[in-house]
Amino acid sequence: MNTRVCAIVVTFNRLETLKTAIAHVLAQVVKPAEIVIVDNNSTDGTQEYLRSLQGENNIHCIFMESNTGSAGAISKGMTYGLAKNTFDYFWIMDDDTFYAPNALKDLIENIEETPFVMLGLHGANFRMGKKVKVKPNIKLQEAEYAMIDGAIIKADVVRRIGTVCEDFFMMCDDHEYSIRIRKNGFRLGVLKNGADDRRLLGGGEQFTKTTLWRGYYSARNHTFIIKKHFSLPEFIAYVYHQAKLLIITAILAPDRYQRVKFRLMGLWHGIKDMGGRTLDPDTLEFVTDEKASREAEKFKSPEPGYINAGKAVVTSK
């Protein structure tokens, strides 16, 4: 198999988990041509560990000056890979998912036998603005949304439509990317082969500190999506969904006032195009108006027909 794959691993302050994740990537039956690890300015010894791996086993490490979120790190890794112009595919991974040895081999074989340009291990279709998971008993199927964690994407398509939009910081970046892929006339699919072990260290509980900032970014980034890819049915579904979440939060959340405030702020910042890291997940403090204005300028596309793909602006063809 002569296919050249650039594996991109995003990490932030999960040193021990990252070590296991890297071991699983190195144990693949089909090896990536290069493993690009993007560190989001970790402070737990991750950077020192990665420097010891630099150049070994085709590993290249990129150290961000600040936490740019998963979206910023993926965009950086893709930009690096595109500049080398030697890869056929990108394989995108978080640091809290471990992959069976056959994972990459199965992804390559299946994407090359189908019309899909992006193939994920989890996905969904949209029904009135809500994600409905794909059928679990069908191994390979077309979908409207593919989770980017574990997905393989054709490099030529990334070059054409741009990288993941770094202004999303966290949450919904793969939602927007799936829409962008389909709007450019491409198709995506889901391979249900059970090749991933997702640890969900990002948080799956209901009322925690993590769900506070995730609720903010979800509301903000969904607003971005509605503005960039507007459709009336999706807008109506979006309004209903946000209203429902606000009501449930106001009734059930023990810290209801703060949660309602964060979600409303997310909606407002989305309307104002305030992209990037506008809420610190650690301190739960909002950035200054001056910094938010700079983020907003980054988010705005300079001309019709362009897509903001991070620091580089990539023309849609």
N, C-alpha and C positions, 0 to 999 in steps of 0.2 A: 504494500500500500504506500504509494508515493505522495499521498496527500499531506500538505504542510499545514499544521494547525498551530495557532498562537493561543495558548491557554492563558487566561487572565484571572488572577486570584486577587480579590479585594480584601484587605484586612485592616483592623483597628483594635488594638489593645486586647487581643485574644491569643497570646503567644502559644500556650500549650495546645489549644485547639488548632491553631495554624500549623503547628508542627505535624499534627496528625493529618490535616488536610493535604499538606504538601506530600507526605508519604503516600497517600492514596493516589495523587496525581502521578507521582514517579512510578507507581506500581501498575500503571495502565498497560494493557496488552499492546495497544498501539500508542506509541509515545508522542506527545506534542513536540513539534519542532523547536519550540521555545516556550518557557513558562515565565510569564511576566507577573510579578507580584507587586501590587501597588499598595503601599502603606500610607494610611491617612494620618500621618504624624503621631504614631503611637508613642506612649510614654512608659510602657511596661516591660521594656527590654526587647521588644519586637525588632526595632531598628538594628540593634547590635547583632541580634541573631541573623537577620537577613543579610547584613554586610558580610557575615561569615560564609553565606551561601552564594554570594555574588559571583557569577561566572562558572559555577559548578552545575553539572547536569542540565546545561542549557537554561539556567535560571538567570533572569535579569530583574533587578529590583529597582523600583521607582519610589522615591521618597517625597511625598507631598509636604509642602511647607505648613499646611493647615488641614484640618479635617474637612474634606470636600464632599463627604458622604459617598454612598455607593455609586451614585450617578456620576459624580466628578471623577472618581477613581476609574470607573469603567471607561468613561470617555477618554481619560488620559492613556489608559492601556491600549484602547483602540487606535488612538492617534499615533502612538508609538509604533504599533503594528502596521498601520497604513503607510507610515513613512519608510519602513523597510521594504515594502512592496514585494514581499516574497511569500506571503501566506495565502492559503486558499480559504481558511476558515478561522473564526474566533470561537473559542470555547470559554464561556463566562462562568465564574464561580465565586460564591461567598466563602468566607473562611470557616463557616460552621456547617458545611455540608460535606460528607465523605462519599466517595464514589467507588463502586465495585470495579474490579479490573477491566471488565468488558464495556464500561460506560462509554468511553470515547469511540471505541471500535463500532459499537452499535449505532451511535449517533451518525458517524461518518457513512456507514453502509446504508442506513435508511434515508439520510438526506440526499445521497447521490442517486437513489432509486426513485425519488419522488420529485414533484415540481416545487417542493417547499424550499424557501431560502433561509428560513429560521426553524429550527426543530428543538422544542423544549421537552422536558420530562414531566412538566405539569402545565395545565392550561385550562382555558374556559371559553365559553361563548357568552355573548351579551344578550340579556333579555330585559328590556326596559331599563337599561342602565345598570343592571345587576349582573355580576359574573356567575354563570352557571357552569360548574366543573364539567369537563369532558367525561364521556362515558368510561368508567374504569375497566370495563371488560373488553374494550377495543384497543389493541396494542398500538396501532398507528392510525391516526385520524387527523383531519384538518380541523383547525380551530381559529377563532378570531383573536385570541390572546394566548401568548406563551410566556410563562415565567422565565425571566432572563437567567436566574440562578440555575446553572446546569445546561443552559441552551447552547447550541452551536449555530453560528450565523455565517453566511457566505461573505467573505471579505469584499468581493466586488459590489455587493449590495450596500455594505456599510460605506464604501467609498462613494457610492452614488447618492444615498439618502442622508448621509451624515452619521456621526456617532450618537450614542445615547446623550440626551440633553442634560448637561451637567447642572443646569439651573434648578433641577428638581431636587437636588441634594439627596433626599431620602424619600422613598415611597413613590409609586406610580410611574417611575421612569420607564419600566417595561410595558406598562399599559399604553403610554404615549407612543413608544417605539413600535408596538404591535399595530397600532392604528396607522402610524406613518408608513410602515411596510405595506399594509393593505392599500392605503391611498395611493401608493406609487405603483400599484398593479401587481404586487407580489403576493405570494401565499405562504402561510406558516402552518406548522403542524405540531402534534404532540406525540411523543413516543412513551407509552406506558410499559416500561420494562423493569421497574423496581430497582434500578441501578444506583439510586441515591439514598443516603441516610441523612435526612435533614434534622439537625439538632434544635433548630428554631431558637437560637440564643437571642434573637432580636426581640423576643417577648411575644407570648400568646395569651397572657392573662388579660382580664377585663379592665380593672381600675388600678393601674400601676403608674409609676413615673414614666415608664417607657410608652405606655399608651397615651399619656398626656401629649408628648411631643409628636408621636406618630399621628394622633388625631389632628393636630395642627397641620402637619405637612400633607396629610391625606386630603384635608379640606382645601388647602391652598393649591396643591398640585392638580387635583381634580378640576379646580376652577381654571387652571392653565389649560388643561386638556379641552374643556368646553370652549374656551376662547380660541384655541388654535385649530380645533377640528369640530366646529360647531355643526350640530344638527338639532332640529326642534325636538324630536322624540327623546334624544339623549339629554337635552337641556331640561325637559319636563321631569324625566326620571331622576336627574341629578338634584333638582330642587326638592323633589319628594324625599329622596334618600337623605339629603342633608337635614331637612326638617324633622324627619323621623329620628335621626341620630341625636339631634339637639333635644328633642322631647324626651327620649329615653334617658339621655345623660342628665337632664334637669330633674328627672324623677328618681332615678336609681343611684346615681353616682354619689358617694359620700363627700367628695370634693366638687360638687356640681358646679359651683360658681366659677372655679378656675377652669374646669373642663369646657364649660359653655363659652367662657371668654376665649380660650385658646382656639376653639373651633371657629368662632366668629372672627377672630383675628386672622385665622387661616383663609377664610373666605374673603376678607377685606384685602389682605396682602395679595391674594390671587387676582382679584379685580384690578389692583394697582400694579400688577406685573412685578412684584418684588420677589425675584428669584434668588436662588442660592441658599446659603446658610443664614437664615433670618431669625432662627430660634436655636439657642445653644441647648443641645440635648442633655448636657451635664448640669448646667446651672438653671435651665428653664428660663433664661433671660433673653429678651429680644435684643437684636442689634440696634445701634443708633440709627436715626433717620438718615444721617449722612451716608453710612455704610449701606443701608437699605436702598438708597437712591442709586448708588454705584451698582448694586446687584440688579436693580431694575433695568439699568442701561445695558447690562450684559444680556439680559433676557430678551430684549426687543430685537427683532430681526431688522437688519439695515434696509433691506429692499424686499418687495414681493418676489417670491420664487426662491428665497434663501431660507435655510434652516440653521438656527443657532446650534452648533454642535460643540459647544465648549469654547475654548480660546480661538479655535479656527472656525471660520464660517464656510460651510460646504454647500456648493450649489446643487440644487435638485435638478436632475436631468429628466 
